[in-house]
C-alpha cells in the first residue's frame, strides 16, 4: 500500500472532529470537542500570552481557535499575526488542516485574498505527528520541511486525541504496520513498551512529552478515555506520568455527557512537566468531580455557534482553575465541607468535589478512578474499617476464583439455541427440534453427554439460585470411542462441523484451541466440573447480586449439579462455614459499595454505564474478614441473608427502601464497622445518585 493510501486510512483513524456518519465516529473515535471543555483545558494550560502551543491532532481546529481567543484575552495588545505564530497543529488529513488554516485566517482578520498563502500560518501542517521529532530550531519554515519533520519544544500541548482502540487499528488497512510504528516511536522516545490494549491517545500522550522540555514545566491538557485509570493496560501509563509529570488535575463530569453520541466515558487530563523526583512526589494530585454543568460553573455567554467568551467568562474559568490548583489551602468557604483523611484531602461543594493526594501515595497498580467516582462516604468507610484492621482482600478468604464455562460457540453447545428448541426428554435422550421449518436437522443426544447450566444473568432475580436456564453438551470422550459406541451425539457433532457454512463452529479459534494430543482433547470437549457455591456476574448495570448455588440443588431432569456459563465468576471459600457469611457481606450495601468502585465503568450504546468486575478486581475487593465477626453477628447475618434471599432483588435504588436490606446493613455498617445509624441514609443517598446517573439513557 502506498504512502498516500496509508495516510488516508490513518487519517480516518486520527480525525478528532469531522461530520462523518455515526458508525464511522464510533469506529475511529471522531467526536466534536465541546467549546466549554476546550476552554477549561486552556484555562489550566495557557496562563501566559508568551506560550507556544501545539495541538497534535488538530482536526478542524477548535482547540487552536479557542487558544487564539485565550492568548488575545491574556494580552489584548498582541498582533493577530503574532498570535498565529504561536499556534502549531498537525493532522494527517489535508482537508482538515486546510479548514483549520482557513478558520484561523478568518479569526485573525487576514484578507480573503491571502487565505491560500501557506506562509501566513506555516505551523498548521499536514503531517503524521508520530513522524515528528523535537528540535531547538525555532524557524517553522525550516522545521516542517525537513525529513523527518521537526517541531520546537512547546509551552503547552493541548487536544482531543482520537481514542481508537488497538483492536480497531488491527482491523484497518495497514493497521498492524501503523501499530508497530507507534510502538517503535515510543520505544525510541523513552525505551518504553506499553500494553497492546492501549488506545492511540496513550501514544499521543507519551510522544507529546518529548516536545515539552524536561525542565520546561510545560503543560499537557488532553481529553482522554477514563478507562486507563482502572485497567491493567493503564499501569505503564500511570507509571510514566508519575515519573515525568505533576498531575495538576484529572476531571470528570458526573452531570454531563460531554460526548453524547459516543460510547465512551471521557475525562480531562492536565499534567505539568517536572524533572525533579522529590517535587513530583510531594505534589498534591487533584481529582475533580464536577457535579453541575460547566455552563453553571463558568457561566459562559456562548451562543449556539460557540462565539468568543467575554473577559468575565475567562475570569470565571481562571478563578475555578486557581481554586483547584491551590488545594490544599487554609480556610473553608461558605457552602463547602472539608475532610482530612489519612492520605487524602477532600473538599466539596454542590458544584464540584476535589480530592487531593500526594503523588508519592498514588500507587500505579491501584485504580485511580475511585478518586473521581466514589462518594466521600466510601473513603470514610475504608478509613474506619482499615484503622480497625477489619478489611482483607477477597482473595485471602477464597481458595480460588474461576470463570464459568467458555464454550466458544454457545449456539452449538447450549440448548435451546438459535438452531434448535428442546422437543422432549426421554429416559435416555434429549430430542431437539429444528427452528428452521425448511431444514430437517433435528437431533437426538444421549442424556449422559448433557449437563444443566446457568447461562444468563438477567433471568436470575433471587440471591438463591432456583433453577438452571439451559443445558450444555459436556463430553470428554474421544471421537473414535463415540463413533464405536454408535452414539447419537456424533450426528450432532457433524452438524457443528458444517454449520454455519462460512465458518463452522468446529473451526472457530475458541474451539480449535481445545485440541491437544497430550492430554487428548478434541474441539468439542467440555468437561463437567464442580461448581462454586458463590457466583458473581462480570457486568452489571442496575442490579448487583452475588448468587448462592446450593450444593444440594439438582436439575430435576438430569439430577445433576448446575454448571455456570462464562460471564459468571465462581468464588470458592477457603472455609465452608464462611460461605453464607461471605454471601451476606457481598450482598449488603457495604458489598455493593466495594463492587461499584472495585470494577471499571463501561458506557453502553444507549448512554447507560455498566460496571465490570473481572477476576483481578474480585481478588483485590476489600471485604470484612469473616473470622473477625462475632459468632452472634455471624448467625444474624446468615439469618438476614436467608430472609432477603426469599424475594427478588430489585434495582439498586429500590433495594435501599427494603426493610430486610436495612436490617442486614445495620448489622454490618453499625454493629461491625461502628458507623452511627444516622449515617446509613447518607450512604443510601450517595449510591442512589450514582446508580441513577449510571442508568440514565442519552437523550
N, C-alpha and C positions, 0 to 999 in steps of 0.2 A: 504494500500500500504506500502511495506517495505521501510526501510531507503535507501537501495541500489537503489531501483527503483525510489524513490523520488529524490535522488541525481542525477540520470541520467536525469530525467526530468528537474530539475532546473539547471543542468549542461548545458543543451542546452540553457536555458534562460540566463545563466551568461557568456557564451563564448563571448569574445570580438573579438577574432581573430581566424578564423577557415575556411578552404576552403570548406564550405558546399554549397549546392545549393542556388541559388539566392532567392528562396521563403523562405528557412529557414533563410537566412540572414535578409530578410525583417521582418520576424515574430519575431525574437529574438534579433534583433539589433546587429548582428555579422558582424563587418566590420574591415578590416585591418587598423591599425593606421599608418599613413604616418610617415616615419622616420624624416622628417624635422619638422613636427608638434610636434613629441615627443621631439626633440632636443630643440624646442622653450620652451616647458614646463620645461624641465630640466634646461635650462638657467635661468629661473626665480626661480626655487625651489631648485636647488643644486648649492650652491656657496662656499661650503666648503667640502673638502675631508673627514672631520670628521663626516659627517652626516650618520645616519642610515635611509634607505629608505624602503618604503612599496608600493607595487602595490597590492591592494586588489582584483583585478580581472585580474590576470596576463596573462591569455591566453597562447599564445606561447612565451611570454616573451620579446616583443620588447622594452617595457619601461625599463626593468631590464637590457637588453643587452646594450641599449644606456646609461643607468645610469652607468654601468661598465666603458664604454669609457669615460664618463664625469668625474667620480672620478679619473680615471687614468690620465686624462688631468690636473685636479686640483692638483694632487700630483703624478708626474711620478715615485716617489720612492716607492710608495705603493706596497707591495707584492700582487700578484693576489689573493691569498687565503684570505688575509685580506680584500681585496675589496669585495670578495664574502660574507664575514661575515657581511657586511653592507647592503646586499640586501635581502629583505624579499618579499615574494609573496604568495598569497593564490588564490586558484581556486578550484571549486568543481569537475572539470573534471580531472581525474587522468592522462589521456593520455597527456593533455596539460601541466600539472605540470612536467611530465617526459620529455617532449620535451624542456621545459624551462631549466630544470636542465642540460640536455644534451648540449644545446647551451652555457650555462654559463660555464660548464666544458671546453668546447672546446675553448671558447674565453679566458679563464683563463690559458689555456695550460696544463690542468690536463690530464695525460696519459689516453688513451682509456681504459686500464685495470681497472682504478679506477672510470669510469663513473657511474657504478651502485651503488657506495658506497654513501648511503644517508648521511653518516657522513660528507661528504665534503661540502654539501650545505643543512643543515637541515632546513634552513629558507624558502625554497620553498616547500610549503606543500599543500596536498590535504585536504582542509577543507572549509567549508562554512564560509565566512568572518563574517556573521551575527551570527555565533556561538561563535565568539572570544570576549574575554574581555581584557581590558588593565591591565597591571601589571607593577610593578617596577622591576620584575625579569629580569635579563639580560642574563640568560643562555638559549639559544634557545632549547637545548636538553631537558630541563625540561619543558619549556613553552608549546611547541606544543603537548606534550604527555599527558597532563592532560585533564580533562573534567570538565568544558568547556575549550577549548584551550585558552591559554594566549599569548598575544603579548605585547612587551615592547612599551613604548612611542617612537615615531619616530621623526626624524628631518624633514622629508618631506614625504608626501603621494602623489603618482602620479598614473595616469592611465586613461583608457578609459572605464569607467563602461558601461555595457550594457544599452541601452536606452529603453528596453522593457517597454511598457505601462502597466498600471494596468489592462486595459481591456483585454490585451492578457494574462496576468497572470491568470485572471479568467477562461480563456479557456483551460489552461494547466491542465494535471493531477496533482492533489494536489495543483493546483494554488491558490485556495481560502485559503487553510491552510497555504501556504507559504506567501500569502499576509497578513494574520493575524499575522504570525510570524514576518514579517518586522515591522508591526505596533506596536507589543508588544516590540520589541527591542528598537525602538525609544522612546516609552513611558517609558521604563526602563531607557534609557540613559539620557533623558532630560525632562521627563514628558511632552512630546510634541506629538500632533497628527496633521498630515498633511493630505491634501486632498487625497481622494481615487483615484483621477485622476492623481496624480503624478507618474512618471516613477521610475524604480528601481534606476536610477542614483541619484535621490534625497535622497534615503535611504542610498546609499553609502556615499554621502557627509556628511550626518548627523552622521552616525555611525563612520565615519573616525575621526570625531572631538575628540572622547574620546581617540584616540591614538596620538593626538597632545596635549601635556600637556598644561594646562591652561596658564602657564607663559613661555611656551617654545619658542614662536614666530616661531614655525614650520610652514612650508608652505604646502599648498594643491594645486595640479595642475591637473585638470581633463578636459577631453573633454566631453562636455555635449550637449544636445539639447539646442537651443537658446530659445525655446518656453517659458520656465519658467520665462523669463524676462517680458513677456507681458500678461500672462494669470492669471486667478483668483487663480488657484492652486499653483501658484508661490509665493503668498503673504506670506505664512508661511515660505517658504524657504528664501525669501528676509529678512524677519524679523529676522530669525535665523542668517543669515550671518551678518547682521548689529549688532547683539548682541554678536557675538563671534569672528568676523574677521575684518581685514582690507582688503579692496578689492584692491589688488595690480594691477590687470588688468583683464578685460574681453575683449577678442579679437575675431573678426570675419573677415573673408576674403570676400571682395566683388569681388575678382578677380578669386579665385579658388574654385572649389567644392572639398573639402578635402575627401569626400566620394562619388565619382561619381555614384556608384551603389546604394546608399542608398536614401531612401525617407526621408531625414532629413536635417535640417539646423543646423550645429554644431557651437559651439563657444568654446574657450579655457577660462577656469576659473582659475585664480590664486588668492589664498587667503593666508593671514598670520594670525595665531592665535594671538589674542590680548585681554587681560583681562581688560585693563583699558578703561572705557567708554569714558572719555574725549579724549584719544588718538585716539580711533576709530572714534569718531565724527568729529575730526579735520583733520583726514587723508583724503587726496585727492584721491578718487577712480578714476581709469583710465579706459576709454572705448576706445579701439583701433580698428580702421577700417583700414584693410590692403587693399591697392589699387594696389599692384603688387604681382606677385608670390613670395612665400617665397624664391625661388631659386635666384631671383633678389635682394631681400633684404639682404639675408645672403650670397649669392654667394658661396654655398657649392660645394665641389668637390666630390659628391657622384656618384658612378656608379649605374647601374641598380639593383645591389644586395644590395644597401644601405650600402656600406662599411664605415668604420670609417671616420669622417671628420678630416681634418688636424687641427693643432693647430690654424692656421689663421682663420679657419671657426668658431671654438668655440669663438675666439676673436671677430669675427664679430657678433655672437649671443649675446655675453656679452655686446658689445657696444650698440646694439639695446635695450637689456633689461635695461641697465643702463640709457639710454636716456628716456625710458618710465617711469622708477621709479623716476627719478629726476624731473619730472614735478610737480609743476611749477618751472622753472628756469629763471634766468635773461638772456637776450640776445636772439636774434633770428638768427638762422643760415641761410646761403645763401639758396635761393630757398624755404624758409619756410615763412608762414604767421602765425600771432598770433592774436586771437580775445579775448578780455576780456569783457565778458558779465556780467550780474548782479550776477549770481551764478556759472557760468561755465567759464572755460578757454579752448580755442580751439587752438591747434597748428597743422598745417597740411603742408604736402608736397605732391609731386607727388606720393610718395611711401606709405604713411600712414597718418592717422589723429588720434590725441589723444584728447579726451575730458576729462578734469579733473573737478571733482565736489566734494566738501567736503561731507563726508558721512552724516553729520547732515542735509544736504539739499536733501538727497535721500529719497524720500517718497516710502515706500514699496508698497503702494497701487497704485502707478503710474506705467506706462510702462517704463521699463529701456531700452527696445530695441531701442528706438529713438536715444539714445546716440551712438549706433553702426551704425544705418542705415540712419538716417536723414541727409540731406546735411546741411552744415553750414548756408546756407541762411534761412533754416527753423527756426533755433534758433534766427536769426536776426529778422525775421518777427514776431515771437512770442514776442520777447522783445519789439519791437517798438509798436506793437498792444496792448500789456499789459500795457506799460507805458502810453499809451493814453486812457487806460480803455475802449477799443473798444470791447474786447472779452468777450463772455459769453459761458457757456456750452450749447450745443444744447437743452438739456432737459429744459432749462429755457424759451425757446420760443415755446415749444411744450406742448400740453396738455397731450399727451401720445405717446408712440411708441409701436406698437403691431406687432407680426408676422402674416404672412398670414395664410391661412387655412392649418392645418396639417391633411390631410386626413387619414394618416396611411396606405393607400392602393391606391396609385394613379391609378394603373391599374384596379381598380374596380370603383372608384368614378369619375375618369376623363375620358372624351371622346374627341377624339378617344383614344383607349388604345391598349395593345398588343392582346387583345381578339377580339375587335370589332372596326369596322370603322363606320362612320356615313353614312348610306344609303340614308336617306332623312328626311326632316321635313314635317310633315303635319300641318294642322291648330291646331291640338290638341296634337300631339305626336312627339317624336323623334323615328326614326326607326333605329335600329342598325343591322349591318350585321356582321356575323361571319367571322373572318380572317382565321379560320381553315376550309378548304373545307371538312374535314372528320367529322366535328361535326355540328349538326344543333342546334346552340344556339343563334339564332337571337332573339332580344327582342324589345319591344315597351315600351317607358316610357313617361308618361304624361309631357307636357311642364312645368306645374306648379311646378314640382319637379326638375327642372333644372335651373342652373344659368350660365351665361358666366363667364369665369375665365381666368386670366393671369397665365399660367403655367410655362413657361421657360423664362430665361433671354436672351439667345442667339438670338432668333428671333427679339428681340426689339432693333432696331437700332436708333430710334429717342427719343429725350427727351420727346416729347409729344406722349403719347401712342395713337396709331392709331386704334388698334382693339385687341380683345382677341384672344388667340390661342387654346382655348378649352372650354369644358363645364363641369360643376360639378353637381353631384347628391346632391341636397340640400332639405332635408325634416326633419321636427321635429315632424311629426305626429306619434302617437303610431302605432305599428304594427297592433293591432286589428282594429283600425279605417281604416287603409289602406285596410285590408282584407274585412272589412264590406262594404267598398265602391267599392269592386271588382277592385281595382286599378291595372293597368298593371305592375306598378313598383314592385309589390310583387314578380312576377316571377323572376325579375332581382335580388331581394334581396336573393331569394332562390339559385340563381346561385352563389352569393357571399358566401353563407353558405356551399357550396360544392366544391368550386374552390379556389385554386388548392387542389387536394385531400390530399396531405401530411399535409398542414396547410392552411385551408380555410381562406379567407380574414376576415370573421366574427370572427374567433378565434384568430386573431393576437392581441397581447397585446395592441397595439395602439388603436384598435377598441374596445376591451373589456374594456379598461379604460374609455370609454364613458358611459358605462352602469351605471345607477343611478336610485334609487327609488324615491328620492326627491331632486331635481325635476326629473320627469320621463324622462329618456333618454335611447335610445336603441343604439346598436352598430353602426348603420348606420346613426345616427342623425348628420347632419351638418347643421347649421343654416346660413341663409343669414345675413350678417352684412354690414353696410355701409362702403365702402372702404375709405381710406385716399386719399387726393389729391396728396401727395408726397410719392414716393416709392423708396427704396434703396435696391439693391440686396446684399445678405450676402457675396458672394465670387466673386471677380473679378480678372482677370489676365491681360488683356491688354486694357480693356475699363472701364472707370469709369463714371457712369451715375446715376444721381438722376432723376427719371421719374416724369412726371406730368400726373396725371389721372384726366382729366376734369370731374367735377360733372355732366355735361350735355352729356357725352359720353355714349351712349347706344348701346348695341349689337343689330344689325339690325334684327336678327331672333326673339329674345325673348323680345326685348325692355326693357331690364333690365340693371342696372349698373353692371360694371365688378368687380368681386371679384378677389383676388390675392392668389396665392399659397404660401405655406411655402417656405422660402428662400428669399422672398421679405419682407422687413420690412416697415410697414406703419407709416408715420410721419403725425401727426395731429397738425397743427399750433394752437397756442392759439388764435391768431388774424387772421381772414380770409384774411384781407388786406395785411398781410405779406407773404402770400403763395408764390407768384411769386418772391418776393424779396429773400426769402429763397432759392427758386429754382435756382435763378441766382447765389447766393453765393455758393451753394453746387456744381454747375456745372462749376464754374470758376476754374482757376488753383490754386487759393488760397484754394478752397474747396478740390480739388484733393490732394493738399499737406497735408491738415489736415486728409483726409481719408487714405492716404498712410501710415502715421505714427500714426494713431489713431487705427489701427487694429492690426492684428498679421499675420505673414507670415506662409504659409503652402506650403511645397515642394511637387510637383506632381511627378508621376512616371516617366514622361519624363524629369525631371530636372527643369522644369519651376517652378516659385514660384507664388502662388496666394495670394491675400490679403483678409483676412476675417475680417469683422466688424459685431459684434453682438450687441444686444440691449444695453448692458452696454457701449460698445465702442461708439455707436452713442450718447448715453446720455451725455457722457463726451466730445464729439467732440467740440473743440473750433470753434466758429463762430462769425462773426461780428454781434453785436446787431442791428437788423433792425431798432429799434426805434432811433438809433443814426445816421442814414444815412439821409442826407438832402433830401428834397422832390424831387428836380430836379434830384438828383442822383438815387433815388428810381425809378423814372419814366424811366430814361435812362437804368437802369439795367433791368427793365421789357421789354423794347423795344429790348435790346440786346439779352436777352434770347429767345424772340419770333423769332428773326431772326435766331439765332443759332439753334433753335428748328425746323426750316423748313427743315433741312438736316439731313442725317445720321451722327452719331458720329463715328469718326474713332478711330484708335489705339492712345494711349496716345501721342506717339511721333509725330504722324501725325497731331494731333489737334493743336499743338503749331504753325504750319505754317498757320493756317486758320485766315483770317482777322477778321471774326466775333468773334472768341475767343479772339484775341488780343484786339479788341475793349472792350469786356467785362472785360478782365484782366486789361486794362488801367484804367477803372473806379474804380475798387476795389483796385488794388495794388498802383497806383499812386495817384489818387484823394482822396480816403478814407483813405488808410494806409499811404500815404505820401512818398512812395518809388520813387526815380528818375526813369524815364522811361528806362534809360540805364541798370538798374538792372534787368529788366524783362527778357531779353535774358539769363542772368545768371541763373535765376530760371528755365527757359525752358531747358537749357543745363543740369543742375543738375538732373532734373526729367527725362529727356530723357535717361540719362546714367543709372539711377536707374531702369526705366521701361524696358529698353532693357536688362539689367542684369537679371531682374526677368523673362523675356521671352526667355532667352537663353536655348535651349534644350541641354541635355547632349549628348556628342559625343558617 
